[in-house]
Amino acid sequence: IENGSQLANVGESGYYKLNKDIYLNDTTGLKDWTAEDGPANIWRPIQSFNGSFDGNGYMIYGLYTDAEESEQGLFAEILSDAVVKNVVIEKSHVFGTYFVGAIAGRSWGTVSECTNNGNVTALDEDGYCGGIVGISGALLENCINNGNIIISIFNQIFT
């Protein structure tokens, strides 16, 4: 995978590997992105992923998701036999109602060696929001969240 179009065409199964940094949006206005007003491209998460995805240490910049939806992240859901590893999310803001994480909204598979350096915001007080994964029933290993995790309750922001 070498560009945003190829990333957007990742299927629900198969083996995928990043070969370059991916720029989904211009991030110069990142601090001004809100749930209602963001950059040009809204990311549609990869649904029900049951394959292997290797970020290969490359970065994905400018990931921005729709605040009106649940299961938001690079992946909506990572299924039990899936492996996602070595992914770095940089200069991004993932919004969602609930099940919100930079890598995945939900994960039942293996997520390892992943890093989030962006913001993650749940707009529901029971939002299941995490820097890497919103909710996980499986293995998270050696992952790092350096970003902000924000839960909005009655128009108040908690970080």
Secondary structure as UniProt FT lines:
FT   HELIX           4..8
FT   STRAND          15..17
FT   STRAND          22..23
FT   TURN            28..29
FT   HELIX           30..32
FT   STRAND          52..54
FT   TURN            56..57
FT   STRAND          59..61
FT   STRAND          64..65
FT   TURN            67..68
FT   STRAND          75..78
FT   TURN            80..81
FT   STRAND          83..85
FT   STRAND          88..96
FT   STRAND          100..101
FT   STRAND          104..107
FT   STRAND          110..112
FT   STRAND          115..122
FT   TURN            125..126
FT   STRAND          129..130
FT   STRAND          133..136
FT   STRAND          139..141
FT   STRAND          144..145
FT   STRAND          149..153
FT   TURN            154..155
FT   STRAND          156..158
//
